[in-house]
């Protein structure tokens, strides 16, 4: 219901209450003397409309903020300007998309490598809501978090994440977009990374358990160690 409709309904409700034949005859006579001219009704509508508009302003601002957040993650990977004239993302043969933000150094990640990753996972269908963050896995309470550790190819992590980090080196930062089917949570819902808290789990489940939603996820990954 729009603002004008709310004003009209509220005004009509107010007029109806004033015009009801309730109470004793003396009360009815007093009610009959209540202002009912067109001019008085219009004055009431104007006053109510101004108040309703003022009350609705924060709501409208919140909607604008939400729309801005939606736009931020729309068509992710296509909005950023290509670095040095290159394409924003490279697409691997399995459909995973990768983009390097910082090159590292040392031995590259390959099949059989033991890696330690700090990373965030986002749900693109929910406008980039974070469902996984290694910094939130902080049992010691120092705010440093705990990296995700696994051996590439041992079946611990999503195949899409594994293929996305191949070739990265220590200190490198890469954005990885993993489709749900075949290499993502749609095919491997129990593999790492798994959310650490209930809010993250509910967010992930709300997407992965609804086949009508786009189950693509995005990981921002930094390689802390390669062995």
Order of alpha helices (4+ residues) and beta strands (2+ residues): alpha-alpha-alpha-beta-beta-beta-beta-beta-alpha-beta-alpha-beta
